């Protein structure tokens, strides 16, 4: 069965950095690029149009869709199937537990959910350090993430990593070990 990694955490918790470390660690890992309809940051996304979104929805190929920062982000079935070809293990970045649940429910694979955590102060510092122009919006998202974790006590994470105390390389090793146990 195909495998995949679902990374969840507040903004600037290390999703991009840890994904890069995983991809450097093992070339079977692949960053999954979600489709983004809107504006702003383009790195790490496939930019799309409202027409593409309508076509995917008409075919029933939208696995998960969310709105944040004035944009629409989605995980689509054709791109996810392509990302898993040839034994590749896609790494999906999701900012909502509902997204993790939707992907795990609607796309058959062996999914591993990883909670990446950092302090609110770290999110602020990292966001400013990478030049985000919307740090306040990212701090609001951090607050929403903290509330969601607090109220979703029944969600079982396969792995929790505090990126304030563990380096990206160490986090990648822990995630890789989790994946290899499932092979």
ABEGO torsion letter per residue (X at the ends): XBBBBBBBEBBGAGAAAAAAAAAAABAABBBBBBBBBEBEBABGBBBBBAAAAAAAAAAGABABBBBBGGBBBBBBAAAAAAAABGGBBBBBBBABAAAAAAAAAABBBBBBBBBBBBBAAAAAAAAAAAGBAAAAAAAAAAAAAAAAAAABAABBBABBBBAAABBAAAAAAAAAAAAAAAX
